[in-house]
Amino acid sequence: MTKSGLQQRWAIPITLIAIGVGALGAVALTAQDGGDRNGGRQGGRQGGPPPEMLKACVNKSYEDVCTATGPQGRSISGTCFAPQDRPLACRPQNAGPNNPVGGLTPSEQGGAILSSQADTSAILCGINKTELNKALGLESIAKWACTASNRVLTSNGIPNHYKGAFPNRNNPNRISAQKITFSAALHPVALVGTGTPVRIAGYALNGIKFEPGTAGRCPTGVSNPTQCDLGRGTGPWEIEALGQQSFNFGDDMNHAHVQPTGEYHYHGVPEGMLSAGAKSGKEMMLIGWASDGFPIYARYGRSDPRSGSSPLRLMKASYQLKTRPADGRPPVNLIPLGAFTQDYEYINGSGDLDECNGRFDVTPEFPGGIYHYYATDGYPFVQRCVKGTTSIGAIRQPSRGGAKRP
């Protein structure tokens, strides 16, 4: 298997080495054990893989098969892996959304992954950007500041780039200035598991919200797509804004449109804010901060996640269309697959990224590596979950119907 192939199966390299947490004597601390989830010490070491995982790769090479001994003598198989300048350790196999720690039972899994703790305090704090959007005749304001523990955005929600015509035939809303305040952890920590579903994925550096989902819904048993409602949220079938031709949300060239409140927001890659290098694949570009505090990058990542000098390539999400429609779904000859969120499933190892569209990688801002998310050209376009902790306002609540959020 190639390095990139291995990375596809392990989106947070050191993270999942450290899953030995509950399983092998714990590097990660659970809330129950009273440890410091932000970097406390346990067992004489701070972060990093458990000794058993390191021992399993002694005298072995990158990608060699390895076996470690877990609790009650349980054997844990995997392959040897490590980010650049880190010792090889045994990465458990079969990690996935329903079994994120490679065959470990829930009681053997840990909580916080200390090795994934990031310090983002030296990056893009103190931004104060104001510029005129001539097409709107409004100033775009985005101010980022950092406190001891949080990264804080104050924005008026006006884009600083070209945008489509709003109102338009499929989106009747007009862009207007907002009062936006957003706060995320300055020292985020990724957690073992499948992540927390979020409605607000984060904010772009220009102060515009990433909100990939919609309030569009279809009831079961529809006989015509016009029975679906794009703005009032009735029915169980969640309509996607991008990646389908059945419904038109009036989004523009930035994969964005406007909510009834006047708030312009992104559903996918914000083309207008990308540099020429980021558009052509010559630059890895940080475009925003997720609701848990980890960075968001646009499309391109390193071919070798451990090497900042390896070629850039498009990051591929690990979601695919289901081969069989979900039970009760409107007929595919009426509404083709891809129209609904439920049409997609996460296939571990089918792409570069994990179920939250993220992975651990070296980046220009974090040459030692950091867990981060990607805005991609395929579903989920922008992450629908986060690995770290986030505010209650960002968390995706179960659909109740009646919403007016496009």
Beta strands, then each sheet from edge to edge (+ up, - down):
strand 1: 65-69
strand 2: 75-81
strand 3: 89-92
strand 4: 127-133
strand 5: 138-146
strand 6: 150-155
strand 7: 180-185
strand 8: 196-197
strand 9: 202-204
strand 10: 209-210
strand 11: 217-218
strand 12: 237-238
strand 13: 256-258
strand 14: 264-266
strand 15: 286-290
strand 16: 295-298
strand 17: 300-302
strand 18: 312-314
strand 19: 319-321
strand 20: 344-346
strand 21: 358-361
strand 22: 370-375
strand 23: 385-386
sheet 1: 1+ 2- 3+
sheet 2: 4+ 5- 6+ 7-
sheet 3: 8+ 23-
sheet 4: 13+ 14- 10- 9+ 15- 16+ 22+ 21-
sheet 5: 11+ 12-
sheet 6: 17+ 18-
sheet 7: 19+ 20-
end
